[in-house]
Amino acid sequence: MPTDTNFEAIKERFRNADVDGKIDIYTSVQGLTVEQYKELLRMFPIKYLDKLEKAMS
């Protein structure tokens, strides 16, 4: 399956997930480009960025 198709599926899962689900997806998915990670980050609720940061450390 092409990477773009995989990323579209990941984006859809990310879009529909709650905050904890978004954090889980963001911190566990591998093989994305910097631009793809940025695209997910733009969809992340700003008020929970500290929670994402803690999960990444």
For each residue, the residues with C-beta under 8 A, 3 or more apart:
1: 5 6
2: 5 6
3: 6 7 31
4: 7 8
5: 1 2 8 9
6: 1 2 3 9 10
7: 3 4 10 11 32 36
8: 4 5 11 12
9: 5 6 12 13
10: 6 7 13 14 25 29 32 40
11: 7 8 14 15 39 40 43
12: 8 9 15 16
13: 9 10 16 17 21 25
14: 10 11 17 21 22 25 26 40 43
15: 11 12 43
16: 12 13
17: 13 14 20 21 22 24 25
18: 21 22
19: 22 23 45 48 51
20: 17 23 24
21: 13 14 17 18 24 25
22: 14 17 18 19 25 26 40 43 44 45 52
23: 19 20 26 27 48 51 52 55
24: 17 20 21 27 28
25: 10 13 14 17 21 22 28 29 40
26: 14 22 23 29 37 40 41 44 52 55
27: 23 24 52 55 56
28: 24 25
29: 10 25 26 32
30:
31: 3
32: 7 10 29 36 37 40
33: 36 37
34: 37 38
35: 38 39
36: 7 32 33 39 40
37: 26 32 33 34 40 41
38: 34 35 41 42
39: 11 35 36 42 43
40: 10 11 14 22 25 26 32 36 37 43 44
41: 26 37 38 44
42: 38 39
43: 11 14 15 22 39 40
44: 22 26 40 41 48 49 52
45: 19 22 48
46: 49
47:
48: 19 23 44 45 51 52
49: 44 46 52 53
50: 53 54
51: 19 23 48 54 55
52: 22 23 26 27 44 48 49 55 56
53: 49 50 56 57
54: 50 51 57
55: 23 26 27 51 52
56: 27 52 53
57: 53 54
